Amino acid sequence: MKEYGIRGTATIYQWLNHFKMFGIQGLENNLRKTFYDYSYKMKVIRWRLEHKASFPVTARHFQIKNPAVIWDWEKELLQGRLNSSKGRLSKMTKSKSPKTLKQLQEENEFLRVRVAYLEKLDALIQKKQQSQTKRKPK
């Protein structure tokens, strides 16, 4: 670490994890951004919620280098910004034609996962509030 000017061990551990997951290619500085389609993002989020897994465990399971990416997807899902549009230009060139069956199914799946996520979040908040009220002396 001293020889290469690395200040903390987190970088070393990250490199080690990337090497274990992806081999030597995991250590290459790949400046290209990986794009995941909507259905894959939903699959990852659904798996994480069903297995009550942490972001790093989920990232390892799906071989995603950065666990924060999954957190971003979930945040976008809660904010209603995670959608099935293909690419960035499609937002600008969106036609006003009726939705196809596939689009409706994807939208339905999005809403189901969002509701499940919000229900779990609400349950956690209620549980936390109940535990706090039990601890307070009267």
Secondary structure, 3 states (H helix, E strand, C coil): CCCCCCCCHHHHHHHHHHHHHHHHHHHCCCCCCCCCCHHHHHHHHHHHHHHCCCHHHHHHHCCCCCHHHHHHHHHHHHHCCCCCCCCCHHHCCCCCCCCCHHHHHHHHHHHHHHHHHHHHHHHHHHHHHHHHHHHCCC
